[in-house]
Amino acid sequence: MNAPDHPETAEAGASHDHPRGGFLLGLGAYGLWGFLPIYFKALAGVSAGDIVAHRVLWSLPFLALLTTLARGWDKVRLAFAQPKTLGILALTALLIATNWLLYVYAVTSGHILASSFGYYLNPLANVLLGRFVLGERLTRVQWTAVAIAAAGISVLAAGAAGQLWISLSLCATFALYGLLRKVVAADAMTGLAVETALLFPFAVGWLAWRTAAGAASFGSTNGETALLVLAGIVSTTPLLLFTAAARKLAYSTLGMLQFLAPTLQFLIGVYYGEPFTTAHAIAFPTIWIALALYVSALLRAPRLPQAPE
């Protein structure tokens, strides 16, 4: 089955998928992302640029294998042959590479809570993009949940002003990435394969330059090298789950699911000894109250909301 010729076709197809399956896909994606700081903390001795380059380098063969098993090469060729699709995927490749670089820097430099705050902002950004860009409808209860979450996040903003640039940059790059991936005429695996192929030459060039300069770009121990080789699977699996979920769920629903990842990151940051401030103590339960309110509205509905046709 080939990718649709137009984003509108892709969107219509997404709206007929089972939304509860999309809910589980989103849950899996954000759960895996929530535990990523543990992986990157183990690579704290490797530069953020090297780690991101390895994510791209080792993701490409893994995606090539998955594409072969799924017999998806025709869809990859079709994506490269359509200028509009290729242009959008080039932009999403730039957005996700920037997001990866910022996130890895935040974790390895001791700013997990700042990254957590950035991803707490993402649900609000997704809800607003879903409402005002995609025309999705929210109930009064859902708007109330958004308002409560916004109040909690404003408290976090007041208590994390020095690292706010990390948080806002993570939020903006990933929210725009998710929006564009939702509407592009390419399925989850095809889009990610194209993005990775576009980034691959830059990753190889970066690692070649770093190695020539004498840097330990492939790790200074066997353990670091093994973890870097696993970067492809670690990076690709949650992204595939996310992009598949984004095409099955209303974007606002996907946005509220994202509270799971920053909560896990937040707890991991505290575990690693990052400061737990009064602002965190106020904002953390406030945001979870908002999430509980939003999810309760979903559960009372006869069906989970779907992407509009």
C-alpha positions in Angstrom: 0.0 0.0 0.0 1.6 3.3 -1.1 1.6 6.5 0.9 -1.3 8.9 0.0 -0.6 11.4 -2.6 -1.8 14.3 -0.5 -1.7 15.2 3.2 -5.5 15.5 3.2 -5.7 11.9 2.1 -3.4 10.9 4.9 -5.5 12.8 7.4 -8.7 11.1 6.2 -7.0 7.7 6.4 -5.8 8.5 9.9 -9.3 9.3 11.1 -10.6 5.8 10.2 -7.9 4.0 12.3 -8.8 2.6 15.7 -8.2 5.4 18.2 -7.6 3.1 21.2 -4.8 1.4 19.3 -3.3 4.9 18.8 -3.7 5.6 22.5 -1.6 2.5 23.3 1.0 3.5 20.7 1.3 6.9 22.2 1.5 5.5 25.7 4.4 3.2 24.6 6.2 6.1 22.9 6.1 8.5 25.9 6.9 5.7 28.4 10.1 4.8 26.5 11.0 8.5 26.2 10.5 8.9 29.9 13.3 6.5 30.7 15.8 7.9 28.1 17.7 10.0 30.7 19.1 6.8 32.2 20.5 5.8 28.9 22.1 9.2 28.1 23.5 9.6 31.7 25.5 6.4 31.0 27.0 8.3 28.0 27.8 11.5 29.9 31.4 11.2 28.9 30.5 11.5 25.1 29.7 14.9 23.6 26.0 15.6 22.7 27.0 16.1 19.0 28.6 12.7 18.9 25.7 11.0 20.5 23.2 12.5 18.1 25.4 11.6 15.2 25.4 8.0 16.4 21.6 8.1 16.8 21.4 8.8 13.1 24.2 6.5 12.0 22.8 3.4 13.7 19.2 4.2 13.0 19.6 4.0 9.3 20.5 0.3 9.0 17.8 -0.6 11.6 15.2 1.3 9.6 16.4 -0.2 6.3 15.8 -3.6 7.9 12.4 -2.7 9.1 11.5 -1.2 5.7 12.7 -4.4 3.9 10.6 -6.6 6.2 7.6 -4.3 5.7 8.2 -4.2 1.9 8.1 -0.4 2.2 10.8 0.7 -0.3 8.2 1.7 -2.9 6.8 4.2 -0.3 10.3 5.5 0.4 11.0 6.1 -3.3 7.6 7.8 -3.6 8.4 10.2 -0.8 11.7 11.1 -2.4 9.9 11.6 -5.7 7.4 14.1 -4.4 8.9 17.5 -3.8 6.3 18.7 -1.3 6.6 15.5 0.8 10.4 15.6 0.6 10.5 19.3 1.6 8.3 18.7 4.7 10.4 15.7 5.7 13.6 17.7 5.3 12.1 20.3 7.7 11.0 17.6 10.2 14.5 16.1 10.0 16.0 19.4 10.9 13.5 19.8 13.8 14.1 16.4 15.3 17.9 16.7 15.0 17.8 20.0 16.8 15.4 18.5 19.4 17.7 15.5 20.0 20.8 17.7 20.3 19.1 20.0 22.9 17.7 17.0 24.8 21.0 15.1 25.0 22.8 18.3 26.1 20.3 18.9 28.8 20.5 15.4 30.2 24.3 15.0 30.1 24.9 18.5 31.5 22.7 18.0 34.5 19.5 19.8 33.3 17.0 16.9 33.3 14.4 19.0 35.1 14.8 21.7 32.4 14.1 19.1 29.7 11.2 17.8 31.8 9.7 21.3 31.9 10.1 21.6 28.1 8.2 18.4 27.6 5.5 19.5 30.1 5.0 22.5 27.9 4.5 20.3 24.8 1.0 19.0 25.7 -0.2 22.6 25.9 1.5 23.5 22.6 0.0 20.4 21.0 -3.5 21.1 22.3 -3.3 24.7 20.9 -1.9 23.6 17.6 -4.6 20.9 17.4 -7.3 23.5 18.1 -6.1 26.5 16.1 -4.2 24.8 13.2 -6.0 21.5 12.7 -9.5 22.6 13.8 -9.9 20.0 16.5 -12.7 20.6 19.1 -12.2 20.5 22.8 -14.9 20.2 25.4 -15.3 22.6 28.3 -13.8 20.0 30.7 -10.8 19.7 28.4 -10.3 23.4 28.2 -10.5 23.5 32.0 -7.7 20.8 32.2 -5.6 22.9 29.8 -6.1 26.0 32.0 -5.1 24.1 35.2 -2.0 22.7 33.4 -1.1 26.2 32.2 -1.2 27.5 35.8 1.1 24.7 37.0 3.5 25.3 34.1 3.6 29.0 34.8 4.8 28.2 38.4 7.5 26.0 36.9 8.5 28.8 34.5 9.0 31.2 37.5 11.2 28.6 39.2 13.4 27.7 36.3 14.0 31.0 34.5 17.7 30.4 34.0 17.2 27.2 32.0 14.1 28.4 30.3 15.7 28.6 26.8 16.3 24.8 26.9 12.7 24.1 27.9 11.2 26.5 25.3 13.4 25.2 22.5 12.6 21.6 23.2 8.9 22.4 23.3 8.9 24.4 20.0 10.9 21.9 18.0 9.0 18.8 19.1 5.5 20.4 18.8 6.2 21.5 15.3 7.8 18.2 14.4 4.7 16.3 15.6 2.3 18.7 13.7 4.2 18.3 10.4 4.5 14.6 10.8 0.8 14.3 11.3 -0.1 16.0 8.0 2.8 14.8 5.7 1.9 12.2 3.1 4.1 9.5 4.5 3.5 6.8 7.1 5.5 6.5 10.3 8.3 4.2 9.1 8.6 5.8 5.7 8.8 9.3 7.1 11.4 8.4 9.7 13.5 6.5 7.1 13.5 9.5 4.8 14.4 11.9 7.7 17.3 9.6 8.8 18.6 9.2 5.2 18.6 13.0 4.9 20.6 13.4 8.1 22.9 10.4 7.5 25.6 12.3 5.4 25.8 15.0 8.1 26.2 12.4 10.8 29.0 10.6 9.0 30.8 13.8 8.2 30.6 15.0 11.8 32.0 11.7 13.2 34.7 11.6 10.5 35.8 15.1 11.4 35.7 14.4 15.2 37.7 11.2 14.7 40.3 13.0 12.5 40.6 15.6 15.2 41.5 12.9 17.8 38.3 12.9 19.7 36.9 9.6 21.1 33.8 9.9 19.1 33.0 6.2 19.3 33.4 6.2 23.1 36.4 5.8 25.3 35.3 2.4 26.7 33.8 -0.8 25.3 30.7 -0.1 27.3 30.2 3.4 25.8 30.8 2.0 22.3 28.2 -0.7 22.8 25.7 1.9 24.1 26.4 4.1 21.1 25.7 1.2 18.7 22.4 0.7 20.4 21.5 4.3 19.8 19.6 3.5 16.6 17.2 1.1 18.2 16.8 3.3 21.4 16.0 6.3 19.2 13.9 4.8 16.5 11.5 2.7 18.5 9.7 5.5 20.4 9.7 7.8 17.3 8.0 5.1 15.3 5.4 4.6 18.0 4.9 8.4 18.3 4.5 9.0 14.5 2.1 6.1 14.2 0.1 7.4 17.2 0.0 10.9 15.7 -1.8 9.6 12.6 -4.4 7.7 14.6 -5.2 10.1 17.4 -6.6 13.6 17.7 -3.5 15.8 18.2 -4.9 17.3 21.4 -5.3 13.7 22.9 -1.7 12.9 21.9 -0.6 16.1 23.5 -2.1 15.2 26.9 -0.5 11.7 26.8 2.8 13.4 26.7 2.6 14.3 30.4 3.8 10.7 31.0 7.3 11.3 29.6 8.3 14.5 31.5 6.9 13.1 34.7 9.2 10.1 34.4 12.1 12.4 33.4 11.2 14.6 36.4 11.4 11.7 38.8 14.7 10.6 37.3 16.1 14.1 37.6 15.3 14.2 41.3 16.8 10.7 41.7 20.1 12.0 40.1 20.2 14.8 42.7 18.9 17.8 40.7 17.2 20.4 43.0 13.6 19.8 43.9 12.3 23.4 44.4 9.1 24.8 45.8 8.0 25.5 42.3 8.3 21.9 41.4 6.4 20.9 44.5 3.5 23.1 43.5 3.5 22.5 39.7 4.0 18.7 39.7 0.6 17.8 41.4 -1.2 20.7 39.6 -0.2 19.3 36.2 -1.3 15.8 37.2 -4.7 17.1 38.4 -5.1 18.6 34.9 -4.2 15.3 33.3 -6.6 13.4 35.5 -9.4 15.8 34.5 -8.6 15.5 30.8 -8.4 11.7 30.8 -11.6 11.4 32.8 -13.3 13.4 30.1 -11.9 10.9 27.5 -13.1 7.9 29.5 -16.6 9.3 29.8 -16.8 9.8 26.1 -18.3 6.9 24.0 -15.2 6.9 21.9 -11.7 8.5 22.2 -11.6 11.6 19.9 -10.2 11.0 16.5 -8.4 13.2 14.1 -10.8 15.4 12.1 -11.4 14.5 8.4 
